[in-house]
Amino acid sequence: MQDSKALKQKIDLAISKFLERRIEQAKEVSPSSELLMKNIKEFSLRKGKRIRPLFVVFGFKCFAEGQEDEIIKVSVSTELLHDYLLIHDDIMDKSNLRRGLPTFHKVYEKIYAEQNVSNPAPYAENSAILAGDILSAISSEPILESSFPDELKTKAVRKFNETNCQTGFGQELDILLELNENAKAEDVDLVHILKTAKYSVESPLYIGAILAGATDKQLKVLSDYAIPAGRAFQIQDDVLGVFGSEEKIGKPVDSDLKEGKKTLLTVHALEKANPEQKKRLLEILGNQSISMKDVLDARKIIEETGSLKHSRTLAKELANQALEIAKAADFRQEGKDFLISIADKLVNRED
Amino acid sequence: MQDSKALKQKIDLAISKFLERRIEQAKEVSPSSELLMKNIKEFSLRKGKRIRPLFVVFGFKCFAEGQEDEIIKVSVSTELLHDYLLIHDDIMDKSNLRRGLPTFHKVYEKIYAEQNVSNPAPYAENSAILAGDILSAISSEPILESSFPDELKTKAVRKFNETNCQTGFGQELDILLELNENAKAEDVDLVHILKTAKYSVESPLYIGAILAGATDKQLKVLSDYAIPAGRAFQIQDDVLGVFGSEEKIGKPVDSDLKEGKKTLLTVHALEKANPEQKKRLLEILGNQSISMKDVLDARKIIEETGSLKHSRTLAKELANQALEIAKAADFRQEGKDFLISIADKLVNRED
């Protein structure tokens, strides 16, 4: 299998080239358009795993060979979509940091402050809404401008738009979960399916596979792989968010608890807790001023209610399910190997 | 020529049918998705001129006959795009009313308040950002799912996305104009070209014409018509915004002045004003508590500086330019008649 680091570099180069052309076009419109596009490029090229573009490329390699440069160019679309969603999510969550640097609206707050705008924050938020809107508007262009047959491009773009729409539904659900004290495991699971499994795994695989001419039956196999793999990943991520080290997860170990994030871990714990445990856990969740003692107490309750074990067991089951599908799939070896390697990592992920 | 009122009804029915299908799909996802889609439908079907869908239909009729039902279905795309932009614009402008009813975020503020959410406004704004995002995501679907050849659909969607992107640039420019005390007529004109001429006239005509198989040379003629027609319309609209009656313009006669909206009228007046007039006009523009006396003073200065005459003359020139292009165009009669009738209305528009 090709070195995925080398492939990631090619993907970064393709993102850079696509946005460089867009900067040139924006320059012809006005200096403010050019500035917006340049900041979009800076944001898009921040360090990231590029997992969605990789799924596009290997989704293609499951069913066709060659044309690697062309499918890499197409894969840029999933990264643009991701950047637009992050920019808008950060506005909604009032976040200050993204990928270790200021969020998009915070970047513009600085720009407007330097231009002596007296109340820069709302103007900066508006520019960030517009930056996301513009990214969404051009996000399917890498598919449309590629050299694949028009019929396949039409089909791929329709899947792409559907995912964009469903991720919006997922985000709306996620916002409402925050308000819902009686959130159930199924609710959390639906958010995982929409915002992680479909969005980050199934849809990118489909884009690549559709352009490689995959049949509907073959696409179905990709779904059978993508949904459990995505769910396993998200459950594990949420476990790490509470039980991981700051070093490993790249954010403070108390941030998920402070945010009161509804995860399978917390929802299951609240369901299984005795009245005393439930009261204590609710004191901690969403509380901005928790101590390390509170974190340890929350971990203890999550363990004692069997929720940690439940999450770990379910994640492993789902990861194994994805692995079995990948192993049994009648796909080209290069694509299949990638799917297996990802599922393998999920099965053996330390959490 | 077909009665455009009957056509408008068919367009409304097509919008309704498209969104009805989307509600059914959203229902399968979750009750909150269904609710969001239902509110999107309510917003989209509010009273409007449907001028963009009409341009799609007649852009098509300039070059092809028949297939009216199909091009009407396609025309829904421009209305979805418009609704998404209005929803996001209303968030940015903190507006409360749209088409005589609460703006989208105000609708959701009421919904969340009724659900006893303690601080509904930010949640409502987030739902409105998401509603706009979802509308943008599905806005090209009416083109993609139509029965026109894939090659033409690809071309039409690319124009559509480009317009979506350029309108974003126009909105960013418009926001910055508000902050710029030295805004020039060219700056205002660029906003008119991006946000009115290209967005409301050129792009819809192109979508229809492309699907009818128009050549690039024919598309160029549509641009030659659309840009002056769109500019004329916007200049006249801004004149009406200050000199019209509340009854005619559907908003208070002082609202553009209170907003401090940068128009050709005000920018030209500030350029030509003597120091005293300039001081007085700047006192009035953007001032939330102006009286009818202030409105009359502003009108007087705009007249005395020759700015009213300048705007009217330029609008008439541009409208005549569009009319001449339409008259000389070698298009099918039905399409041509529509373009002429619109330009005629602009030439003879009372302002």
Interface residues (C-beta under 8 A of the other chain):
Chain A: A26 V29 S30 S32 S33 L36 H88 I91 M92 V117 Y123 N126 S127 I129 L130 G132 D133 I134 S136 A137 I138 S140 E141 L144 E145 P149 D150 E151 K153 T154 V157 R158 N161 N164 C165 Q166 G168 F169 Q171 E172 L173 I175 L176 L179 L190 L194
Chain B: A26 V29 S30 S32 S33 L36 H88 I91 M92 Q115 V117 Y123 N126 S127 I129 L130 G132 D133 I134 S136 A137 I138 S140 E141 L144 E145 P149 D150 E151 K153 T154 V157 R158 N161 N164 C165 Q166 G168 F169 Q171 E172 L173 I175 L176 L179 L190 L194
